[in-house]
Amino acid sequence: MSKNNKKQVIWDGNVRDAALTILLTVDKSQAYSNLLLHQTIEKYKIEAKDRGLLTELTYGTLQYKLTLDYYLEPFIHGKVDIWVRWLLRMSLYQMHYLTRIPAHAAVNEAVEIAKRRGHKGIASMVNGILRSILREGVRSTDLIKDANERLAVETSHPQWLVNRWVESYGYEQTREMLLENNIAPLQTVRVNTTKATVEQVLTTLEREGVKARRSEFMTECIHLESGQAARTGAFRNGLITIQDESSMLPAKVLNPQPGMKVLDMCAAPGGKTTHLAEVMKNEGSILATDLHVKKLDLIDENVARLGLNIIETAPLDGRKAASFLTKESYDAILVDAPCSGLGVMRRKPDIKYTKREEDLESLQTIQLAILNNAVQLLKQNGRLVYSTCTVDRRENEGTVQAFLNEHPEMNLEPIENLPEQLKAKQQNGMLQVFPQDIGSDGFFVAAFVKKGASN
């Protein structure tokens, strides 16, 4: 923050000032934008008419940060404070991407914020830069000759990531994914089938004034076209859980039957755990473990709200689970492993800029350690599902191959219970869902069955 900054306004009715503060906090503290946005809305009780713009400015500016920098570069001469750069990015985002906001209004608001946070000199500079852009327009990305670099700038993704994905999936598949990453995600919920049917929930939501429709893909999924799921009676009464559609796949693929003994090894905050219980018709037992003790409270809260009684929680590091739990005692195990999260960029655009290539390599060690423990805890002929919310081939298929090399007793099995639209994408017991496939998060699932003698 600039030493000239007089004060930092969080919320005084000025949406742009609030968005700027969130952006600065994300930059400075590596905080998650989605959490900061939610906290700001709740703490200051920001009304619905302002929530939409606040969300748009925050996510949009983050989504297109690298593109905005490319556009701004010819107009910025010399060093500017970080808060000024974010103000310029946010203002240019409005001018370039938001047709409903007059460009001159965005410029005027930026100048006023610059006056409040800095001084007249900074305000004059901001005014000059933005008005120059209004006159001259932004430069074309066609000036960038290298195709991968141009794609990285156009879609605002780091070039190392674009290079990595083009190598794995080809240029067109990567381009589709990067474009989809910049589209706001649908709000999706999972129906608690132990309490209500999809039709009953749709009727309940309609009575509450929420526009919703049944998903074309997952049978228990509903898409919300208006309203906030967490503010509905359906949510409070445990009829629905807020969950992305693709993250409903692991429970469907594991497909535990009523009466089974199930282990969820990386369970918090409990979305997949509670889905498992619903698939099991709330009959049997589920042990939900997680390394972070405080996060177990989130599982307990979800379990209580949904009225499920077969889930027990325990603090446990999945890399050491076999030392504390009974060997070969679980019928089915879910390992929704810690991962890079590269499949959820639509919801957490800041991930694009905080992840490093070396981060991805170190994660496989953790993933394999958890899987190695899972094998020891799984019964003969038991089913194990490994899933991640990433789209990185080496992190997903690479981990599966390394796991199979260590455990010849584990066999990849064909994945059943898939939506029609995804069946053809399954390859040898592995499924990679891209954001563009069903308009959901990027997700990976692999299914194994334990055969023969264990190591």
C-alpha positions in Angstrom: 0.0 0.0 0.0 1.3 3.5 -0.9 2.6 5.6 1.9 0.4 8.4 0.5 -2.7 6.3 1.1 -4.9 8.3 3.6 -7.3 5.6 4.4 -8.5 2.2 3.3 -12.3 2.1 2.9 -13.8 -1.4 3.0 -17.5 -0.5 2.6 -19.0 2.9 2.6 -21.5 2.2 -0.2 -18.8 2.4 -2.9 -18.7 -0.9 -4.7 -15.5 -0.2 -6.6 -13.6 0.8 -3.4 -14.7 -2.4 -1.8 -13.6 -4.5 -4.8 -10.3 -2.7 -4.9 -9.7 -3.5 -1.2 -10.4 -7.2 -1.9 -8.1 -7.3 -4.9 -5.3 -5.7 -2.8 -5.8 -8.2 0.0 -5.7 -11.1 -2.5 -2.4 -9.7 -3.9 -0.8 -9.0 -0.6 -1.9 -11.9 1.5 -2.4 -14.6 -1.1 -5.9 -14.9 0.2 -8.7 -16.6 -1.7 -10.9 -14.2 -3.5 -14.0 -16.2 -3.1 -13.7 -16.3 0.7 -12.8 -12.6 0.9 -15.8 -11.7 -1.3 -18.2 -13.8 0.8 -16.8 -12.3 4.1 -17.1 -8.8 2.8 -20.7 -9.3 1.6 -21.7 -11.0 4.9 -19.9 -8.6 7.3 -21.2 -5.4 5.7 -24.6 -6.9 4.7 -24.2 -5.7 1.1 -27.5 -5.6 -0.7 -28.2 -7.8 -3.7 -28.1 -4.8 -6.2 -24.5 -4.2 -5.1 -23.4 -7.8 -4.6 -23.6 -8.5 -8.4 -21.3 -5.7 -9.4 -18.9 -6.3 -6.5 -18.6 -9.9 -7.6 -18.2 -9.0 -11.2 -15.4 -6.4 -10.6 -13.5 -8.7 -8.2 -13.6 -11.9 -10.3 -13.4 -10.2 -13.7 -10.4 -8.1 -12.8 -8.6 -11.2 -11.4 -9.7 -13.4 -14.4 -8.2 -11.0 -16.9 -5.2 -9.6 -14.9 -2.5 -10.6 -17.5 -4.6 -9.4 -20.4 -5.3 -6.1 -18.7 -1.6 -5.7 -18.0 -0.8 -6.2 -21.7 -3.3 -3.5 -22.6 -2.0 -1.1 -19.9 1.7 -1.5 -20.6 2.0 1.1 -23.4 0.2 3.7 -21.3 2.1 3.4 -18.0 5.5 5.2 -17.9 7.6 4.7 -14.8 6.8 2.9 -11.5 3.3 3.0 -10.0 2.2 1.8 -6.6 0.5 -1.6 -6.5 -2.8 -0.2 -5.4 -2.8 2.2 -8.4 -2.0 -0.6 -10.8 -5.0 -2.6 -9.4 -7.2 0.5 -9.7 -6.1 0.8 -13.3 -6.8 -2.9 -14.0 -10.2 -2.7 -12.4 -11.2 0.4 -14.3 -10.0 -0.9 -17.6 -11.9 -4.1 -17.0 -15.1 -2.1 -16.7 -14.2 0.0 -19.8 -13.2 -3.0 -22.0 -15.4 -5.9 -20.8 -18.6 -4.4 -19.2 -20.9 -2.9 -21.8 -23.5 -1.8 -19.3 -21.1 0.6 -17.5 -20.3 3.8 -19.5 -16.6 4.2 -19.9 -16.6 7.8 -18.7 -18.3 6.7 -15.5 -15.6 4.1 -14.8 -12.9 6.8 -15.4 -14.6 9.3 -13.1 -15.0 6.7 -10.3 -11.3 5.7 -10.7 -10.2 9.3 -10.3 -12.3 9.8 -7.2 -10.9 6.6 -5.6 -7.4 7.8 -6.5 -8.1 11.1 -4.8 -9.3 9.4 -1.6 -6.6 6.8 -1.4 -3.7 8.9 -2.7 -3.5 12.6 -3.8 -4.2 14.9 -6.7 -1.1 13.9 -8.6 -2.0 10.2 -8.6 -5.6 11.1 -9.5 -4.3 13.1 -12.5 -2.1 10.3 -13.6 -5.0 7.8 -13.4 -7.2 10.1 -15.3 -4.6 10.7 -18.0 -3.9 7.0 -18.5 -7.5 5.9 -18.7 -8.5 8.8 -21.0 -5.6 8.0 -23.3 -6.9 4.4 -23.6 -10.4 5.8 -24.4 -8.9 7.8 -27.2 -6.5 5.4 -28.7 -8.0 2.0 -27.8 -5.9 -1.0 -26.6 -3.3 -2.8 -28.7 -4.2 -6.1 -30.5 -2.9 -9.4 -29.3 -2.2 -10.2 -32.9 1.1 -8.4 -32.4 2.2 -11.5 -30.4 3.7 -13.9 -32.8 4.1 -17.0 -30.7 0.8 -18.9 -30.6 1.1 -20.1 -27.0 2.2 -16.7 -25.7 -0.7 -15.1 -27.5 -3.2 -17.6 -26.1 -1.7 -17.0 -22.6 -2.2 -13.2 -22.9 -5.7 -13.4 -24.5 -7.0 -15.8 -21.8 -4.9 -14.4 -18.9 -3.2 -17.7 -17.9 0.6 -18.0 -17.1 2.5 -19.2 -20.1 4.2 -22.1 -18.3 0.7 -23.5 -17.7 -0.4 -22.9 -21.3 2.7 -24.6 -22.6 2.2 -27.5 -20.2 -1.4 -28.1 -21.2 -0.8 -27.6 -25.0 1.8 -30.3 -24.7 -0.6 -32.7 -22.9 -3.9 -32.0 -24.7 -3.2 -30.0 -27.9 -3.8 -26.4 -28.7 -7.6 -26.5 -29.4 -8.5 -28.5 -26.3 -6.4 -26.2 -24.2 -7.9 -23.1 -25.8 -11.4 -24.3 -25.1 -10.5 -24.9 -21.5 -8.8 -21.5 -21.0 -11.8 -19.7 -22.4 -14.2 -21.7 -20.2 -12.1 -20.8 -17.2 -13.0 -17.2 -17.6 -16.8 -17.8 -17.7 -18.7 -17.4 -14.4 -19.7 -20.8 -13.1 -23.3 -21.9 -12.6 -24.6 -22.2 -9.1 -25.3 -25.9 -8.6 -26.7 -27.9 -5.6 -27.1 -31.5 -4.8 -30.4 -32.8 -3.6 -30.4 -34.8 -0.3 -32.2 -37.8 -1.6 -32.7 -39.2 1.9 -35.1 -36.3 2.6 -36.6 -35.3 -0.8 -36.8 -35.9 -4.5 -35.5 -33.6 -7.1 -39.0 -32.6 -8.1 -39.9 -31.8 -4.5 -36.9 -29.6 -4.1 -37.6 -27.8 -7.4 -41.1 -27.1 -6.1 -39.8 -25.8 -2.8 -37.3 -23.5 -4.5 -39.9 -22.2 -6.8 -42.1 -21.3 -3.8 -39.2 -19.4 -2.4 -38.8 -17.4 -5.6 -35.7 -19.2 -6.8 -35.5 -20.0 -10.5 -34.0 -23.5 -10.8 -33.8 -26.4 -13.2 -32.8 -30.1 -13.2 -29.4 -30.8 -14.5 -29.0 -32.7 -17.8 -26.1 -34.7 -16.4 -26.2 -35.7 -12.8 -29.6 -37.0 -11.6 -29.4 -35.4 -8.1 -28.1 -32.0 -9.4 -30.0 -28.8 -9.8 -28.9 -25.6 -11.5 -29.9 -22.3 -9.9 -30.5 -19.5 -12.3 -31.4 -16.9 -9.7 -31.2 -16.5 -5.9 -28.6 -17.7 -3.4 -28.8 -21.3 -2.4 -27.4 -20.7 1.1 -30.2 -18.2 1.9 -33.0 -20.7 1.1 -35.2 -22.7 3.4 -34.3 -25.7 1.3 -30.7 -25.3 2.4 -31.4 -24.6 6.0 -33.7 -27.6 6.2 -31.1 -29.9 4.8 -32.7 -30.6 1.4 -29.7 -29.4 -0.6 -26.0 -29.1 -0.4 -24.0 -26.5 -2.4 -21.6 -28.5 -4.6 -20.2 -28.2 -8.1 -21.6 -30.8 -10.5 -18.4 -32.5 -11.4 -17.4 -32.9 -7.8 -20.5 -35.2 -7.4 -18.7 -37.8 -9.6 -16.5 -39.4 -6.9 -19.4 -40.6 -4.7 -21.3 -41.8 -7.8 -18.2 -43.7 -9.1 -17.4 -45.2 -5.7 -21.1 -46.2 -5.5 -21.0 -47.6 -2.0 -24.0 -49.8 -1.1 -26.3 -49.4 2.0 -24.7 -51.2 4.9 -21.1 -50.9 3.8 -18.2 -49.7 5.9 -16.7 -46.7 4.0 -13.6 -44.5 4.6 -13.3 -40.9 3.3 -9.6 -40.1 3.8 -9.5 -36.4 2.9 -13.0 -35.5 3.8 -13.3 -31.8 4.7 -15.5 -29.8 4.3 -17.7 -32.8 3.8 -19.5 -32.4 0.5 -18.4 -35.7 -0.9 -18.7 -37.4 2.5 -22.4 -36.5 2.9 -23.0 -37.5 -0.8 -21.6 -40.9 0.0 -24.1 -41.2 3.0 -26.9 -40.2 0.7 -25.9 -42.8 -1.9 -25.9 -45.4 0.9 -29.4 -44.3 1.9 -28.0 -43.4 5.3 -27.4 -47.1 6.1 -23.9 -48.4 7.1 -21.0 -46.5 8.4 -18.6 -43.8 7.1 -15.4 -42.6 8.8 -14.5 -39.2 7.6 -10.9 -38.1 8.3 -8.9 -35.0 7.6 -5.5 -33.7 8.6 -7.0 -30.3 9.7 -8.9 -30.7 13.0 -10.8 -27.4 12.6 -12.1 -28.4 9.2 -13.8 -31.4 10.8 -16.3 -29.0 12.4 -17.5 -28.1 8.9 -18.3 -31.8 8.2 -20.1 -32.1 11.5 -22.2 -29.0 10.7 -23.1 -30.4 7.3 -24.0 -33.8 8.7 -26.3 -32.2 11.3 -28.0 -30.0 8.8 -28.6 -32.8 6.4 -29.9 -35.2 9.1 -27.4 -38.0 8.4 -26.4 -40.3 11.2 -23.9 -42.8 9.7 -20.9 -40.4 9.6 -18.2 -40.3 12.2 -15.3 -37.8 12.0 -11.7 -38.1 13.2 -8.5 -36.0 12.9 -6.1 -38.2 11.0 -3.3 -37.7 8.5 -4.0 -39.9 5.5 -0.3 -40.5 5.0 -0.3 -42.4 8.4 -3.8 -43.8 8.5 -2.8 -47.4 8.2 -0.9 -47.1 11.5 -4.1 -46.2 13.4 -7.0 -48.0 11.6 -7.7 -51.7 11.2 -6.1 -53.2 8.1 -8.3 -54.5 5.3 -11.5 -53.4 7.1 -13.2 -51.1 4.7 -15.4 -52.1 1.8 -14.9 -48.9 -0.1 -12.5 -45.9 0.2 -12.5 -42.5 -1.3 -9.2 -40.5 -1.7 -10.1 -37.0 -2.9 -6.5 -36.0 -2.7 -4.8 -32.7 -2.1 -4.0 -31.3 -5.5 -3.1 -28.1 -7.4 -6.8 -27.2 -7.8 -6.2 -26.2 -11.5 -9.7 -27.3 -12.3 -11.5 -24.7 -10.2 -10.0 -21.5 -11.7 -13.5 -20.2 -12.6 -14.3 -20.1 -8.9 -10.8 -19.1 -7.7 -9.1 -17.2 -10.4 -6.2 -16.2 -8.1 -5.0 -19.8 -8.4 -3.7 -19.0 -11.9 -1.2 -16.5 -10.5 -0.2 -18.2 -7.2 0.6 -21.7 -8.4 4.1 -22.6 -9.6 5.1 -25.5 -11.8 7.3 -26.9 -9.0 4.2 -27.1 -6.7 2.7 -29.7 -8.9 5.6 -32.0 -8.7 5.7 -32.1 -4.9 2.0 -32.9 -4.6 2.4 -36.4 -6.1 4.5 -37.5 -3.1 1.6 -36.7 -0.8 -1.0 -38.2 -3.1 0.9 -41.5 -3.4 1.5 -41.7 0.4 -2.3 -41.4 1.0 -3.1 -44.0 -1.6 -0.5 -46.4 -0.2 -2.2 -46.2 3.2 -5.6 -46.7 1.5 -4.5 -50.0 -0.1 -3.6 -51.4 3.4 -7.0 -50.4 4.8 -9.1 -51.8 1.9 -10.6 -55.3 2.0 -10.0 -57.8 -0.7 -12.2 -57.0 -3.7 -12.9 -53.6 -2.1 -13.2 -50.5 -4.3 -11.0 -47.4 -4.2 -11.6 -44.2 -5.9 -8.9 -41.5 -6.4 -10.1 -38.1 -7.4 -8.7 -34.5 -7.8 -10.1 -31.2 -8.9 -7.3 -30.6 -11.3 -6.8 -31.0 -15.1 -3.1 -31.7 -15.1 -2.2 -35.0 -16.9 1.0 -35.6 -15.0 -0.6 -34.9 -11.7 -3.5 -37.2 -12.4 -2.6 -40.0 -14.8 1.0 -39.8 -13.7 0.0 -40.4 -10.1 -2.3 -43.3 -11.1 0.5 -45.0 -13.1 3.0 -44.6 -10.3 0.5 -46.0 -7.9 -0.2 -49.1 -10.1 3.6 -49.7 -10.5 3.8 -49.9 -6.7 0.7 -52.0 -6.2 0.2 -54.8 -8.7 -2.7 -56.0 -6.5 -4.7 -52.9 -7.5 -6.5 -53.0 -10.9 -8.1 -50.1 -12.7 -11.8 -50.9 -13.3 -14.3 -49.5 -15.8 -16.2 -46.6 -14.3 -20.0 -47.0 -14.1 -22.8 -44.7 -13.2 -21.5 -42.0 -15.5 -23.8 -39.4 -17.2 -24.3 -40.3 -20.9 -22.3 -37.3 -22.0 -19.2 -38.5 -20.2 -19.2 -42.2 -20.9 -17.1 -41.9 -24.1 -14.5 -39.8 -22.2 -13.6 -42.7 -19.9 -10.2 -44.3 -20.6 -9.1 -47.5 -18.9 -10.9 -46.7 -15.6 -9.9 -43.0 -15.6 -12.0 -40.0 -16.4 -10.8 -36.5 -17.0 -13.5 -33.9 -17.1 -12.6 -30.5 -18.5 -14.5 -27.3 -17.6 -16.0 -27.1 -21.1 -17.4 -30.7 -21.1 -20.5 -30.1 -18.9 -19.9 -26.5 -17.8 -18.5 -27.6 -14.5 -15.1 -27.6 -12.7 -12.3 -29.6 -14.1 -12.2 -33.0 -12.3 -10.4 -36.3 -12.5 -11.6 -39.7 -11.2 -10.0 -43.2 -11.3 -11.5 -46.4 -9.9 -9.6 -49.4 -8.6 -10.5 -52.8 -7.2 -8.2 -54.7 -4.9 -7.3 -58.2 -6.3 -4.9 -60.9 -5.1 -2.6 -60.7 -2.1 -1.7 -57.3 -0.7 2.0 -56.2 -0.3 
